Amino acid sequence: MDANIHTLSNLFAQLGLPSGPAEIENFIASHRPLGNDVALYRARFWTSAQRAFLKEEIIEDADWASVIDELNERLH
């Protein structure tokens, strides 16, 4: 069984966001820090489609979960 290995760049592309290294760093810098009481998918800057994707992937502990966790840590 092949495991899908996703990167932050892949995640940003999946979310419809600019996915180059500089754009990712700029996004993180401009949206952090999230309060400790704010779940990543509940952050106000996501669209409803982005929010639904993030929530579903985390709840299902799907292929994207580890890279979403990485983004979560970097934003908090």
C-alpha positions, 0 to 999 in steps of 0.5 A: 500500500502506497502512503500519500505524502503531502507537503504544505505546498500540496495542501495550499494548492489543495486549498486553492491558495498560492503554494510557493514557499514565500507565499506559504510563509507570508500566509502563516506570518499574516495569520498567526498567532491563532488563539489556543482556543481556536481550532484551525478549521474555525479560523476566520480566514478560511472559506467555507469549502476550505473549512470543511476540507480541513475539518473532514481531513482531521476528523477522519485522520486522513492522508492530509492530517499530518500536514494539516497538523503541521500548519496548525502548529505553525499558525498557533 
